[in-house]
Amino acid sequence: MADVWLVAGLGNPGPGYAANRHNVGQMVLSELASRLGARFSRHKTPNLVAEGRVRPGAAKLVLAAPTTYMNESGRAVAPLLDYLSIAPERLIVVHDELDIPFDTVRIKNGGGHGGHNGIRDIIKATDSAPFVRVRVGVGRPPGRQDAADFVLKDFSSTEKQSLPSLIADAADAVEAIVEDGLVAAQQRFHSPAP
């Protein structure tokens, strides 16, 4: 299925987590679904799934919101890759990233987990096969606040003002990877703004 990409937006299930920094991957997935005019439905794997195309004739995107907790993301993503017969190289994982400033999007192919438990579990479940990550910057916790506590808090009122733009940028990054290729997408999102 060379014309299909699996896009997994990481987060934790349930309304109590929905607005947390850790759930920004699922926020991006909702934006993509809206753009595609797609609706999520339950799947036989532990995911909510929607699908559509960026434009007629373009590759199909299968959007997956794992219904597992973040640290079990691999238990959701790997079976869906198998079900769809998609190689991990056609997997794009959208997730929060502490090591990138808030309101910044970066694209990476392969590499380590950087302490992110969702990425760690997907790496383990896919036998370390490289996959593309759209890393959505949520910034570092202030002062001595624990990183795990920080990502399980909602965005601040100031951050919420620019959050829609950040989510749109990350959705644009996914579309750019699929439409223009990894290198072109990286050049676009890693170049300093004019």
Buried (B, 14 or more C-beta within 10 A) or exposed (E): EEEBBBBBBBBBBEEEBBBBBBBBBBBBBBBBBEBBEBEBEEBEBBBBBBBBBBEEEEBBBBBBBBBBBBEBBBBBBBBBBEBBEBBBEBBBBBBBBBEBEBBBBBBBBEEEBBEBBBBBBBBBBBEEBBBBBBBBBBBBBEEEEEEEEBBBBEBEEEBEEEBEEBBBBBBBBBBBBBEEEBEEBBEBBEEEEE
